[in-house]
Amino acid sequence: MQSVICKIILIFISQSVGADCSNAFFFEYTMKRSFLFSILFLSTLLSHAGVRSLYEPTSLESTQSVSTDLCENIHIYLKLAPQKTLPLHYDYERAENRTLYFSPNTTTFVRDAEYFLPYTKGYTALGFIFDPSFLYKINEKASIRAGIHLMAFAGDHKTIRNVSPILSLTFQPVKWLTLTGGTLDPGIYHFLYEPMYDFDRFFYDNQEMGLSAKAITKYWFSDMWCNWEDFIIPGSDFQERFTFGWKNDFHTPKRAHKAQIDIPFHLMMNHRGGQIDAVEDTCIETLMNIATGINADITIKNKIIITPDIPFFFFSNRSNEEHIHTHYKNGYGIYPQLCVQNRRLKHHWKVNAGYWYGNKFISGRGSYLFQSRSYFDEAFERQYRHLITGKVSYIYHYKKFSFGGEFQLYYDTDEASTDISAGIYMRFEQLFKIHTFKENEKEKIGFLGL
């Protein structure tokens, strides 16, 4: 049964990414159908996979095991994306049913990017992100969150650069599967590799809105989402855009004195199109990126984790030849890395070194430091890329407060030039209980009185 389902979903995905650009309606229909079908496929497959409860207590001896603290879960998966050096996103801890909470989520940052290579340009940003919100735990399976997102940069005369609402509904039909609609976590918390998702996007594209499905099982972590970025109405002077992503990490159980093996499979599609806009350029373009490979966790005396990581990246452009915007149709890259970090959560440090080789590699949301085209100069291209990277980070956690610092180095052997970046971050996130509501007899009847 599972093999049949796998064949079906592969057919659906192949239809989506291989549709003719001239048939806009068919392409967009199959894209959206694939996303909905993938969620059904995820639920069906997990029901046969021997799932483990999200809240089931386990030992930290297994660095991929599920634990009672969501913060520890994210700490576990940081190794899959070594460039993510912001303080950990604590997420909401288990809340009481029918209880209202308030959370003043706050992040301050100092970020200096000294980029001089021709692929992108540097910047300096000092500011804060303030996401005050209310959380109401409806029942043991659902919750609602509402608030406002504020982002400001020091020296910006607009005072508040980004103001947007926060509203999300979360449904947990079973303990290992969580569905969220509305405001999603920022993109860096998908924990993708840097060539597929740029760390700097945290400072200029901090919010996502759409639909997501997350699952944690004994041997599989999955994060599927659709971020709808540009919505159009009849006569809009721009095309609609959305991003579909599906992060999968398959891992073996950790055994004493043995390495834990992980196989990632990450998929991201950046789509632009639409039928009701007034744009003369009506071509539908989809850039697709895939990352896969192998990595292993080697624990030394239960204190230090050494992670050799060899990911492969593939790029495919599904645009019509006559209307292509991105010059390359296909490309690839390889990014072997070696990461050394400690197992402590309170004082966590990490050192990472890697080498990037790219051939016609393009990514719709990845860092331009790894790509074969320039962000500011479309005429500048370099088919082959050779980059040496080095990264150091430190994060301190204490009672819902976290402080982090990081330094990153990128040496381009072709340009014989070095780009560097550094940052200091502080974050506070906690739930404050406001009130618990009592259940009355009428509410016990059910939804809409049925």
C-alpha positions as CSV (number, residue, x, y, z in Angstrom):
1,M,0.0,0.0,0.0
2,Q,2.8,2.4,0.9
3,S,4.6,1.8,-2.4
4,V,1.5,2.6,-4.3
5,I,1.0,5.8,-2.4
6,C,4.6,6.8,-3.0
7,K,4.2,6.2,-6.8
8,I,1.0,8.3,-6.8
9,I,2.6,11.3,-5.1
10,L,5.7,11.2,-7.4
11,I,3.3,11.3,-10.4
12,F,1.6,14.3,-8.9
13,I,4.8,16.2,-8.2
14,S,6.2,15.4,-11.6
15,Q,3.1,16.8,-13.2
16,S,3.4,19.9,-11.1
17,V,7.0,20.8,-11.8
18,G,7.0,19.6,-15.4
19,A,3.8,21.3,-16.7
20,D,4.1,23.5,-19.8
21,C,4.5,27.2,-19.1
22,S,1.9,28.0,-21.7
23,N,-0.8,26.2,-19.8
24,A,-1.0,28.4,-16.8
25,F,-4.2,27.1,-15.4
26,F,-3.2,23.4,-15.5
27,F,0.2,24.2,-13.9
28,E,-1.2,26.2,-11.0
29,Y,-4.0,23.6,-10.4
30,T,-1.6,20.7,-10.2
31,M,0.8,22.7,-7.9
32,K,-2.0,23.3,-5.4
33,R,-3.4,19.8,-5.8
34,S,0.1,18.4,-5.1
35,F,0.4,20.4,-1.8
36,L,-3.0,19.2,-0.5
37,F,-2.4,15.6,-1.6
38,S,1.1,15.7,0.1
39,I,-0.6,16.4,3.4
40,L,-2.9,13.4,3.0
41,F,0.1,11.3,2.0
42,L,2.0,12.4,5.1
43,S,-0.8,11.4,7.4
44,T,-1.2,8.0,5.7
45,L,2.4,7.2,5.7
46,L,3.0,8.1,9.3
47,S,0.1,6.0,10.4
48,H,2.2,3.0,9.2
49,A,5.5,4.2,10.5
50,G,5.4,3.4,14.2
51,V,5.1,7.0,15.4
52,R,6.2,8.4,18.7
53,S,4.4,11.0,20.7
54,L,5.8,14.5,20.6
55,Y,5.7,14.7,24.4
56,E,7.0,11.2,25.2
57,P,10.0,11.6,27.6
58,T,13.3,10.3,26.2
59,S,16.9,10.5,27.1
60,L,19.1,13.2,25.5
61,E,21.6,10.4,24.8
62,S,20.0,10.2,21.4
63,T,20.5,13.6,19.7
64,Q,17.5,13.1,17.4
65,S,15.1,11.7,20.0
66,V,11.9,13.5,20.9
67,S,11.9,15.1,24.3
68,T,9.4,16.8,26.6
69,D,10.9,20.3,25.9
70,L,10.3,21.8,22.4
71,C,13.3,23.9,22.9
72,E,15.5,20.8,23.2
73,N,13.9,19.5,20.0
74,I,15.0,22.6,18.0
75,H,18.4,22.3,19.7
76,I,18.6,18.8,18.3
77,Y,17.9,19.8,14.8
78,L,20.3,22.8,14.7
79,K,23.0,20.5,13.5
80,L,21.1,20.0,10.3
81,A,21.5,23.7,9.5
82,P,24.8,24.8,11.0
83,Q,24.4,28.4,9.8
84,K,21.4,29.1,12.1
85,T,23.1,31.0,15.0
86,L,20.2,33.0,16.4
87,P,19.2,32.2,19.9
88,L,16.8,29.2,20.0
89,H,13.1,29.8,19.3
90,Y,11.4,28.4,22.4
91,D,8.0,28.0,20.9
92,Y,5.0,27.6,23.1
93,E,5.3,25.1,25.9
94,R,2.4,22.9,26.8
95,A,-0.5,25.0,27.9
96,E,-3.6,24.3,30.0
97,N,-6.9,23.8,28.2
98,R,-9.3,26.7,28.1
99,T,-6.6,29.1,29.3
100,L,-5.6,32.5,28.0
101,Y,-1.9,33.5,27.9
102,F,0.1,36.5,26.9
103,S,3.6,36.3,25.4
104,P,5.8,39.4,24.8
105,N,8.1,37.8,22.3
106,T,11.1,40.1,21.8
107,T,14.3,39.8,19.8
108,T,17.0,42.5,19.6
109,F,19.9,42.2,17.1
110,V,23.1,43.8,15.9
111,R,24.1,42.4,12.5
112,D,27.1,43.5,10.4
113,A,27.6,41.9,7.0
114,E,30.7,42.9,5.2
115,Y,30.0,41.5,1.7
116,F,32.3,42.7,-1.1
117,L,32.0,39.9,-3.6
118,P,30.0,40.8,-6.7
119,Y,27.1,38.4,-5.9
120,T,25.5,40.6,-3.2
121,K,26.2,43.6,-1.0
122,G,26.7,44.1,2.7
123,Y,24.7,46.0,5.3
124,T,24.6,46.9,9.0
125,A,21.4,46.5,11.0
126,L,20.6,47.3,14.6
127,G,17.1,46.9,15.8
128,F,14.4,44.8,17.3
129,I,11.5,42.5,16.6
130,F,8.5,42.7,18.9
131,D,5.7,40.1,18.6
132,P,3.3,40.6,21.5
133,S,0.5,38.0,21.2
134,F,-2.3,36.2,23.1
135,L,-2.6,32.5,23.1
136,Y,-5.8,30.7,23.9
137,K,-5.6,26.9,24.4
138,I,-9.1,25.9,23.1
139,N,-8.8,22.2,24.0
140,E,-6.2,19.4,24.1
141,K,-6.0,19.5,20.3
142,A,-6.4,23.1,19.2
143,S,-5.2,26.6,20.0
144,I,-5.4,30.1,18.6
145,R,-2.8,32.9,18.6
146,A,-3.4,36.5,17.8
147,G,-1.2,39.6,18.1
148,I,0.9,42.0,16.0
149,H,4.4,41.9,14.5
150,L,6.6,44.9,14.8
151,M,10.1,45.3,13.4
152,A,12.3,48.4,13.6
153,F,15.8,49.4,12.6
154,A,17.9,52.0,14.5
155,G,18.3,55.1,12.3
156,D,15.3,54.3,10.2
157,H,13.1,57.4,9.9
158,K,10.0,55.3,9.3
159,T,10.4,54.3,13.0
160,I,8.6,51.0,12.5
161,R,9.6,49.3,9.3
162,N,7.2,46.3,9.3
163,V,3.8,46.2,10.9
164,S,1.6,43.1,10.3
165,P,-1.0,41.1,12.1
166,I,-0.4,37.7,13.8
167,L,-3.2,35.2,13.6
168,S,-2.8,31.4,13.6
169,L,-4.9,28.4,14.4
170,T,-3.1,25.2,15.4
171,F,-4.7,21.8,15.3
172,Q,-3.0,18.6,16.6
173,P,-5.2,15.6,15.4
174,V,-2.6,13.2,16.9
175,K,0.3,13.9,19.1
176,W,2.9,13.5,16.4
177,L,1.2,15.7,13.8
178,T,0.6,19.5,14.1
179,L,-1.3,21.6,11.5
180,T,-1.1,25.4,11.5
181,G,-2.9,27.9,9.3
182,G,-2.3,31.6,9.2
183,T,0.9,33.1,10.5
184,L,3.8,30.7,10.5
185,D,7.2,30.7,12.2
186,P,9.9,32.7,10.4
187,G,11.7,30.9,7.6
188,I,14.9,30.4,9.5
189,Y,13.1,28.0,11.8
190,H,12.6,25.6,8.9
191,F,16.3,24.9,9.5
192,L,17.3,24.6,5.9
193,Y,20.9,24.7,4.5
194,E,22.2,28.1,3.7
195,P,22.4,27.6,-0.1
196,M,18.6,26.9,0.0
197,Y,17.5,29.6,2.6
198,D,19.5,32.8,3.3
199,F,20.1,33.6,6.9
200,D,19.9,37.3,6.1
201,R,16.3,37.0,5.2
202,F,15.5,37.1,8.9
203,F,16.2,40.8,8.7
204,Y,14.1,41.7,5.6
205,D,11.6,38.9,5.2
206,N,10.8,37.8,8.7
207,Q,7.2,36.6,8.4
208,E,5.4,33.7,6.6
209,M,1.7,33.2,6.2
210,G,0.0,30.2,4.8
211,L,-0.3,26.5,5.9
212,S,2.1,24.1,7.5
213,A,2.2,20.5,8.7
214,K,4.9,19.3,11.1
215,A,5.5,15.8,12.3
216,I,8.0,14.1,14.6
217,T,8.3,10.3,14.6
218,K,11.0,7.9,15.9
219,Y,12.8,7.8,12.6
220,W,11.5,10.8,10.7
221,F,11.2,14.6,11.2
222,S,9.0,16.4,8.6
223,D,8.1,20.0,8.0
224,M,5.8,20.9,5.1
225,W,4.6,24.4,4.4
226,C,3.2,26.8,1.8
227,N,4.0,30.5,2.3
228,W,1.8,32.7,0.1
229,E,3.8,35.8,-0.5
230,D,1.9,37.9,-3.1
231,F,-1.9,37.7,-3.4
232,I,-3.4,39.2,-6.5
233,I,-6.8,40.5,-7.5
234,P,-8.1,41.3,-11.0
235,G,-6.0,44.0,-12.5
236,S,-3.0,43.7,-10.1
237,D,0.2,45.1,-11.6
238,F,2.3,42.2,-10.2
239,Q,2.2,38.4,-10.4
240,E,1.2,36.1,-7.5
241,R,4.1,34.4,-5.7
242,F,4.3,31.6,-3.2
243,T,6.9,29.2,-1.8
244,F,6.3,25.5,-1.1
245,G,8.7,23.6,1.0
246,W,9.0,20.1,2.4
247,K,11.9,19.3,4.8
248,N,12.4,15.6,5.6
249,D,15.1,14.2,7.9
250,F,15.4,10.4,8.2
251,H,17.6,9.1,11.0
252,T,18.6,5.9,12.5
253,P,18.3,5.3,16.3
254,K,21.3,6.2,18.4
255,R,23.1,3.3,20.0
256,A,25.9,3.3,22.5
257,H,29.3,3.8,21.0
258,K,27.8,4.0,17.5
259,A,27.2,7.0,15.2
260,Q,23.8,8.1,14.3
261,I,23.2,8.4,10.6
262,D,20.9,11.0,9.1
263,I,19.6,11.3,5.5
264,P,18.0,14.7,4.6
265,F,15.7,15.3,1.8
266,H,14.7,19.0,1.4
267,L,12.5,20.3,-1.3
268,M,11.7,23.9,-2.1
269,M,9.7,25.4,-5.0
270,N,9.4,29.2,-5.6
271,H,6.6,29.9,-8.0
272,R,5.3,33.1,-9.7
273,G,2.3,33.3,-12.0
274,G,-1.4,34.1,-12.0
275,Q,-4.1,34.6,-14.6
276,I,-6.0,37.7,-13.4
277,D,-3.2,40.3,-13.1
278,A,-2.5,43.0,-15.6
279,V,1.2,42.2,-16.1
280,E,2.3,41.8,-19.7
281,D,4.8,39.2,-18.7
282,T,2.4,36.3,-18.1
283,C,4.9,33.4,-18.1
284,I,4.7,31.1,-15.1
285,E,8.1,30.4,-13.5
286,T,9.0,27.8,-10.9
287,L,12.5,27.4,-9.5
288,M,12.9,24.1,-7.7
289,N,15.7,23.2,-5.3
290,I,16.4,19.8,-3.8
291,A,19.0,18.9,-1.1
292,T,20.0,15.4,-0.1
293,G,23.0,13.6,1.2
294,I,24.2,12.0,4.4
295,N,25.6,13.1,7.8
296,A,26.4,11.4,11.0
297,D,26.6,12.4,14.7
298,I,29.6,11.0,16.5
299,T,29.5,11.7,20.3
300,I,32.7,11.8,22.3
301,K,32.4,11.0,26.0
302,N,28.8,12.3,26.0
303,K,30.2,15.9,25.8
304,I,31.2,16.7,22.2
305,I,29.3,16.0,19.0
306,I,31.3,15.8,15.7
307,T,29.1,15.9,12.6
308,P,30.6,15.2,9.1
309,D,27.9,16.4,6.6
310,I,27.9,15.9,2.9
311,P,24.8,17.4,1.2
312,F,24.2,17.6,-2.5
313,F,22.0,20.4,-4.0
314,F,20.1,20.4,-7.3
315,F,18.5,23.2,-9.1
316,S,15.9,23.1,-11.9
317,N,14.1,25.9,-13.7
318,R,10.7,25.0,-15.0
319,S,10.1,28.1,-17.1
320,N,9.2,28.3,-20.7
321,E,12.3,28.7,-22.9
322,E,10.8,31.8,-24.6
323,H,10.1,33.7,-21.4
324,I,12.9,32.5,-19.1
325,H,14.1,35.1,-16.5
326,T,16.6,33.0,-14.7
327,H,19.4,32.2,-17.2
328,Y,20.1,28.7,-16.1
329,K,17.8,25.7,-16.6
330,N,19.6,23.2,-14.3
331,G,22.5,23.3,-11.9
332,Y,23.9,21.6,-8.8
333,G,26.3,22.0,-5.9
334,I,28.0,20.1,-3.1
335,Y,28.8,21.5,0.3
336,P,30.8,19.1,2.5
337,Q,31.1,20.4,6.1
338,L,32.5,19.4,9.5
339,C,30.7,20.6,12.6
340,V,31.9,20.4,16.2
341,Q,29.6,21.4,19.1
342,N,29.0,20.6,22.7
343,R,25.9,18.9,24.0
344,R,25.1,21.5,26.7
345,L,21.9,23.6,26.3
346,K,22.7,26.4,28.7
347,H,26.2,27.2,27.2
348,H,26.1,26.0,23.7
349,W,29.0,26.6,21.2
350,K,29.5,25.4,17.7
351,V,32.4,25.5,15.1
352,N,31.7,24.8,11.5
353,A,34.0,24.5,8.4
354,G,32.9,23.8,4.8
355,Y,33.7,23.9,1.1
356,W,31.2,24.9,-1.5
357,Y,31.4,23.9,-5.2
358,G,28.6,25.1,-7.4
359,N,27.8,24.7,-11.1
360,K,25.0,26.9,-12.5
361,F,23.4,26.8,-9.1
362,I,20.4,29.1,-8.4
363,S,18.1,29.2,-5.4
364,G,14.9,31.3,-5.1
365,R,15.4,31.9,-1.4
366,G,19.0,30.9,-0.8
367,S,22.1,33.0,0.0
368,Y,23.5,34.8,-3.1
369,L,27.0,34.1,-1.7
370,F,26.6,30.5,-3.0
371,Q,24.9,31.2,-6.3
372,S,26.1,31.6,-9.9
373,R,24.4,35.0,-10.4
374,S,24.5,38.4,-8.8
375,Y,21.6,39.8,-6.9
376,F,22.3,43.5,-7.8
377,D,23.8,43.0,-11.2
378,E,21.9,40.5,-13.5
379,A,24.6,40.8,-16.1
380,F,27.2,39.3,-13.8
381,E,27.3,35.5,-13.8
382,R,29.9,32.9,-13.0
383,Q,29.1,29.3,-13.8
384,Y,31.5,27.6,-11.4
385,R,31.7,28.7,-7.7
386,H,34.4,27.7,-5.2
387,L,33.9,28.9,-1.6
388,I,35.6,28.1,1.7
389,T,33.4,28.8,4.7
390,G,34.1,29.0,8.5
391,K,31.5,29.7,11.2
392,V,31.7,30.1,15.0
393,S,28.7,30.7,17.3
394,Y,27.8,30.7,21.0
395,I,24.4,30.7,22.6
396,Y,23.6,31.2,26.3
397,H,20.1,30.2,27.7
398,Y,18.7,31.0,31.1
399,K,15.1,30.8,32.1
400,K,13.5,31.7,28.7
401,F,16.1,34.3,28.0
402,S,18.8,33.7,25.4
403,F,21.9,35.5,24.2
404,G,23.8,34.6,21.1
405,G,26.8,35.7,19.1
406,E,28.2,34.5,15.8
407,F,31.0,35.1,13.2
408,Q,30.9,33.8,9.6
409,L,33.6,33.8,6.9
410,Y,33.3,33.2,3.2
411,Y,36.5,33.0,1.1
412,D,36.0,32.9,-2.7
413,T,39.0,31.3,-4.3
414,D,38.2,32.6,-7.8
415,E,37.9,36.2,-6.7
416,A,40.6,35.8,-4.0
417,S,38.4,37.8,-1.7
418,T,36.8,37.3,1.7
419,D,33.3,38.2,2.9
420,I,32.6,38.2,6.7
421,S,29.5,38.7,8.9
422,A,29.0,38.9,12.6
423,G,26.0,39.4,14.9
424,I,24.9,39.7,18.5
425,Y,21.3,38.7,19.5
426,M,19.1,38.6,22.5
427,R,15.7,36.9,22.8
428,F,13.0,36.6,25.4
429,E,9.8,34.5,25.0
430,Q,7.5,33.2,27.7
431,L,3.9,32.6,28.3
432,F,2.2,34.5,31.1
433,K,-1.1,33.0,32.3
434,I,-4.0,35.4,32.4
435,H,-7.2,33.4,33.0
436,T,-8.7,29.9,32.9
437,F,-12.3,29.7,31.7
438,K,-14.7,27.2,33.1
439,E,-16.6,24.9,30.7
440,N,-20.4,25.2,30.8
441,E,-23.0,22.6,29.9
442,K,-23.9,24.2,26.5
443,E,-20.4,24.0,25.3
444,K,-20.2,20.3,26.0
445,I,-22.8,19.7,23.2
446,G,-20.2,20.2,20.5
447,F,-19.2,22.3,17.5
448,L,-22.0,24.7,16.4
449,G,-24.4,22.8,18.8
450,L,-24.2,19.5,16.8
